[in-house]
Amino acid sequence: MFGNILGHRSGNAFIVRLNNGEQVDATIPRAIARHMFRVLPGDPVTVEPRHGPKPYRIVGFSACDYFKRYWDGNPGGLCADWGGSYYLFEVHPDGYVARQIEQFDNGNLLLYDETHDEDEYGGRSTVPLDYDEYEQYMIDRSEFICSWRPPAAINRNAENATN
């Protein structure tokens, strides 16, 4: 099963939203936590289902794929005059988008993940990505990570809004 970290409870306990939409409590076993370093809200994780009253177990980061594709259409709404945009996706192995970046021609940046799923500008894709269609747009993880800049995103920081 795949999901994203919503928040930290205490110690090795976290809140995770699974790709099926269910919000669950999950723990990271100490042996695995040593290899994961820092776990932050929005991080994609692989989760084992619980058995009985035990919480779910986070068994590692999800082995995501990364894609970047340009779209020159008009998104409408508040983004109508921003020009085209590059969409960057971090995608779980089951095709669901873990994190999404929108880089518009006018410089505006929007970021979506489990902790910020939608807003007045738009939202994260809710349908599985078609790997056959997107295979040619695959990028390295480092390009995605370098583009993930919450302080620069206008939907994460009201002071950055530039319509």
The 8 nearest C-alpha neighbors of each residue, nearest first, counted from 0:
[[1, 46, 45, 47, 2, 17, 48, 18],
 [0, 2, 45, 46, 17, 44, 18, 61],
 [3, 1, 17, 18, 16, 44, 43, 15],
 [2, 4, 43, 42, 41, 16, 15, 44],
 [3, 5, 15, 40, 41, 42, 6, 14],
 [6, 4, 40, 15, 14, 114, 41, 113],
 [5, 7, 14, 40, 4, 13, 8, 15],
 [6, 8, 13, 9, 14, 12, 5, 40],
 [7, 9, 13, 12, 6, 14, 10, 11],
 [10, 8, 12, 7, 11, 13, 6, 26],
 [9, 11, 12, 8, 7, 13, 26, 27],
 [10, 12, 27, 26, 9, 13, 28, 29],
 [13, 11, 26, 8, 9, 10, 25, 7],
 [14, 12, 7, 8, 25, 6, 24, 26],
 [13, 15, 24, 6, 5, 23, 4, 25],
 [16, 14, 4, 5, 23, 3, 22, 17],
 [17, 15, 22, 2, 3, 21, 20, 23],
 [16, 18, 2, 19, 21, 20, 1, 15],
 [17, 19, 2, 20, 1, 16, 95, 21],
 [18, 20, 17, 21, 16, 2, 1, 22],
 [21, 19, 18, 17, 16, 22, 2, 23],
 [20, 22, 17, 16, 19, 23, 18, 15],
 [23, 21, 16, 15, 17, 20, 14, 24],
 [24, 22, 15, 14, 25, 16, 21, 55],
 [23, 25, 14, 13, 54, 15, 55, 26],
 [26, 24, 55, 56, 13, 54, 12, 14],
 [25, 27, 12, 56, 11, 57, 13, 28],
 [26, 28, 57, 11, 32, 56, 29, 31],
 [29, 27, 31, 30, 32, 26, 11, 56],
 [28, 30, 32, 31, 27, 33, 11, 34],
 [29, 31, 28, 32, 33, 34, 27, 35],
 [30, 32, 33, 29, 34, 28, 27, 35],
 [33, 31, 29, 35, 34, 30, 27, 28],
 [34, 32, 31, 30, 35, 36, 29, 28],
 [33, 35, 32, 31, 36, 30, 59, 29],
 [36, 34, 32, 33, 37, 31, 59, 38],
 [35, 37, 34, 33, 32, 38, 31, 39],
 [38, 36, 35, 39, 32, 34, 33, 42],
 [37, 39, 36, 42, 35, 40, 4, 7],
 [38, 40, 42, 41, 37, 4, 6, 7],
 [41, 39, 4, 5, 6, 42, 114, 38],
 [40, 42, 4, 3, 113, 112, 114, 5],
 [43, 41, 3, 4, 40, 39, 44, 38],
 [44, 42, 3, 61, 2, 60, 97, 41],
 [45, 43, 60, 61, 2, 3, 59, 1],
 [44, 46, 1, 61, 59, 60, 58, 0],
 [47, 45, 57, 0, 56, 58, 1, 44],
 [46, 48, 56, 55, 0, 57, 49, 58],
 [49, 47, 55, 46, 50, 56, 0, 54],
 [50, 48, 55, 54, 53, 51, 47, 56],
 [49, 51, 53, 52, 48, 54, 55, 47],
 [50, 52, 53, 49, 54, 48, 55, 56],
 [51, 53, 50, 54, 49, 55, 48, 24],
 [52, 54, 51, 49, 50, 55, 56, 25],
 [55, 53, 25, 49, 24, 56, 52, 26],
 [54, 56, 25, 49, 48, 47, 24, 26],
 [57, 55, 26, 25, 47, 46, 27, 58],
 [56, 58, 46, 27, 59, 26, 45, 25],
 [57, 59, 46, 45, 56, 31, 27, 47],
 [60, 58, 45, 57, 44, 61, 35, 31],
 [59, 61, 44, 45, 43, 62, 58, 35],
 [60, 62, 44, 45, 43, 63, 59, 91],
 [61, 63, 60, 91, 92, 64, 45, 44],
 [64, 62, 91, 90, 61, 92, 89, 65],
 [63, 65, 90, 89, 91, 62, 66, 92],
 [66, 64, 89, 138, 88, 137, 140, 90],
 [65, 67, 137, 88, 138, 136, 87, 68],
 [68, 66, 87, 136, 86, 138, 137, 85],
 [67, 69, 86, 85, 136, 87, 70, 66],
 [68, 70, 85, 84, 86, 71, 67, 83],
 [69, 71, 84, 83, 72, 85, 68, 86],
 [72, 70, 83, 84, 69, 73, 82, 85],
 [73, 71, 70, 83, 74, 82, 84, 75],
 [72, 74, 75, 79, 82, 71, 83, 80],
 [73, 75, 79, 78, 72, 76, 83, 77],
 [76, 74, 79, 73, 78, 77, 80, 72],
 [75, 77, 78, 79, 74, 120, 119, 121],
 [76, 78, 79, 120, 75, 119, 162, 80],
 [79, 77, 76, 81, 75, 80, 74, 120],
 [80, 78, 75, 76, 74, 73, 77, 81],
 [81, 79, 78, 82, 73, 77, 75, 162],
 [82, 80, 78, 105, 79, 103, 104, 83],
 [83, 81, 104, 80, 103, 105, 84, 73],
 [84, 82, 71, 104, 70, 103, 72, 73],
 [85, 83, 103, 102, 70, 69, 104, 101],
 [84, 86, 69, 102, 68, 101, 70, 87],
 [85, 87, 101, 68, 67, 100, 69, 84],
 [86, 88, 67, 100, 66, 99, 85, 101],
 [89, 87, 99, 66, 65, 90, 98, 96],
 [88, 90, 65, 98, 97, 96, 64, 63],
 [89, 91, 96, 63, 64, 97, 95, 94],
 [90, 92, 63, 93, 94, 95, 96, 97],
 [93, 91, 94, 63, 90, 62, 64, 95],
 [94, 92, 91, 95, 127, 1, 90, 0],
 [95, 93, 127, 128, 91, 92, 90, 96],
 [96, 94, 127, 91, 90, 93, 128, 97],
 [95, 97, 90, 98, 89, 91, 124, 88],
 [96, 98, 89, 90, 112, 43, 91, 95],
 [99, 97, 112, 89, 111, 96, 88, 100],
 [98, 100, 88, 111, 87, 110, 123, 89],
 [99, 101, 110, 87, 86, 109, 102, 88],
 [100, 102, 86, 109, 108, 85, 84, 103],
 [103, 101, 108, 85, 84, 107, 100, 86],
 [102, 104, 84, 107, 106, 105, 83, 81],
 [103, 105, 82, 106, 83, 84, 81, 102],
 [104, 106, 103, 81, 107, 82, 83, 102],
 [107, 105, 103, 104, 108, 102, 81, 161],
 [108, 106, 103, 105, 102, 153, 109, 152],
 [107, 109, 152, 102, 101, 153, 103, 106],
 [110, 108, 101, 152, 154, 100, 153, 102],
 [111, 109, 100, 99, 152, 101, 108, 112],
 [112, 110, 99, 116, 115, 123, 98, 122],
 [111, 113, 98, 115, 116, 114, 41, 97],
 [114, 112, 116, 41, 115, 3, 5, 111],
 [113, 115, 112, 5, 41, 116, 40, 111],
 [116, 114, 112, 111, 113, 117, 118, 110],
 [115, 117, 112, 111, 113, 123, 122, 114],
 [118, 116, 122, 121, 115, 123, 111, 119],
 [117, 119, 120, 121, 122, 116, 154, 115],
 [118, 120, 121, 117, 77, 122, 154, 76],
 [121, 119, 118, 77, 78, 122, 76, 154],
 [122, 120, 118, 117, 119, 123, 76, 109],
 [123, 121, 117, 116, 118, 111, 124, 120],
 [122, 124, 111, 116, 99, 117, 125, 112],
 [123, 125, 126, 96, 122, 99, 127, 95],
 [124, 126, 123, 127, 95, 96, 122, 128],
 [127, 125, 124, 128, 95, 96, 94, 129],
 [128, 126, 95, 94, 129, 125, 96, 93],
 [127, 129, 94, 130, 95, 126, 96, 133],
 [130, 128, 132, 131, 133, 127, 94, 134],
 [129, 131, 133, 132, 134, 128, 94, 127],
 [132, 130, 129, 134, 133, 135, 128, 136],
 [131, 133, 130, 129, 134, 135, 128, 136],
 [134, 132, 130, 136, 135, 131, 129, 137],
 [133, 135, 136, 130, 131, 137, 132, 66],
 [134, 136, 133, 137, 132, 131, 66, 138],
 [137, 135, 66, 133, 134, 67, 68, 138],
 [138, 136, 66, 134, 65, 135, 67, 133],
 [139, 137, 66, 65, 67, 136, 140, 142],
 [140, 138, 141, 142, 65, 143, 137, 66],
 [139, 141, 143, 142, 65, 144, 138, 64],
 [140, 142, 144, 139, 143, 145, 138, 146],
 [143, 141, 145, 140, 144, 139, 146, 138],
 [142, 144, 146, 140, 141, 145, 147, 87],
 [143, 145, 141, 147, 146, 142, 140, 148],
 [146, 144, 142, 143, 147, 141, 148, 140],
 [145, 147, 143, 144, 148, 142, 100, 87],
 [148, 146, 144, 145, 143, 149, 100, 110],
 [147, 149, 151, 150, 146, 152, 145, 110],
 [148, 150, 152, 151, 155, 147, 110, 156],
 [151, 149, 148, 152, 156, 155, 153, 159],
 [152, 150, 149, 148, 153, 159, 108, 156],
 [153, 151, 108, 109, 149, 155, 154, 150],
 [154, 152, 160, 159, 156, 155, 157, 108],
 [153, 155, 152, 109, 156, 157, 110, 118],
 [156, 154, 152, 153, 149, 157, 150, 110],
 [155, 157, 153, 158, 159, 154, 152, 150],
 [156, 158, 159, 160, 153, 155, 154, 152],
 [159, 157, 156, 160, 153, 161, 155, 151],
 [158, 160, 153, 157, 156, 161, 151, 152],
 [161, 159, 153, 157, 158, 162, 156, 154],
 [162, 160, 159, 107, 153, 158, 106, 157],
 [161, 160, 77, 81, 78, 80, 107, 105]]
